[in-house]
Amino acid sequence: IGDSTVEDNKPPFRGWGWALPQYVRVGVTVKNHALSGRSSRSFREVGLFAPVEQEIAAGDMLLIQFGHNDEKDDERHTDPATTYPAQLWSYCQCALDHGALPVLITPVARRFFTGDHSVLYTHGEYPAAMRRLAAKKGVPLCDLKADSRALYLELGEEKTAELFVRLAPGENPDFPEGHDDKTHFNAYGAQQICQLVVNELKQYPQCAAYLK
C-alpha cells in the first residue's frame, strides 16, 4: 500500500511496486493497492484499505510506504510526531491481527539536486518518524529514503535523471510542453528502486522467504 511512487501507474510512469513481481519466488502473488496522491490518512479515508483489510490473512506480508502526500497542506496531511505514526501503526496492527507480517518502507527520495553531487534532504521529519516507530514496535524497516538518496549521490545528477520520467515537447499528448519529473519513475527507474527495496527485505529472514 502506498502512493504513486509505488503503484502500477500508466506508462511512462511506473512505481517500484510494478517491478516487484519479478523478484518474488514461485507461489507468491503481489497485489499492489497503491494509488497516486494518497497519504497514510487518505488511503484509509477514501476506502482503499478496506479490500486489503478484508483479504489479508496469515502468511501474507504487507508493505507500507507513505510520506510523499502526508507532507501536503490539505486534507491528506498528517503530523510526523503524532498522526503519521498513528496511521502507520494502524496498518501494521491490522496485519498483525490477521497473522500477517507488516513492513514499513520510508518514502523514496525526490530528485532535487543542488550541484551534481548534492541532493536536498526531502520529506522532512517523516522518514525519521517511521524509523522510530519501526524500532519501537519491532517492525521490519526498509529505509528506502536513505538508500535512494545514496543511489542518486552515487549516480550524479544526469544519471539519476535517467530513472525518472522525462518527456520532450510533443513526445506525449498528456504533456505537450514536455515534462521533467523529479518524483515519478520510468520503467528502468522503478526496477532500480525496487531492487533497493528487495535488498532491504533480504536483511530479514522472515521477509527474504518471499523472495527469489
MOPE-V559373 format. One record per run of one state. SS is the DSSP state (helix for helix, strand for strand, loop for the rest). FROM is the first residue (numbers start at 0). TO is the last residue. If there is no record, write none. Layout:
ss: [SS:SS]
from: [FROM:FROM]
to: [TO:TO]
This chain:
ss: [loop:strand:loop:helix:strand:loop:helix:loop:helix:loop:strand:loop:helix:loop:strand:loop:strand:loop:strand:loop:helix:loop:strand:loop:helix:loop:helix:loop:strand:loop:helix:loop:strand:loop:helix:loop:helix:loop:strand:loop]
from: [0:13:14:15:23:24:39:45:49:55:60:64:82:97:100:105:112:113:118:119:125:137:139:142:143:155:156:161:163:167:172:175:178:185:186:201:204:208:210:211]
to: [12:13:14:22:23:38:44:48:54:59:63:81:96:99:104:111:112:117:118:124:136:138:141:142:154:155:160:162:166:171:174:177:184:185:200:203:207:209:210:211]
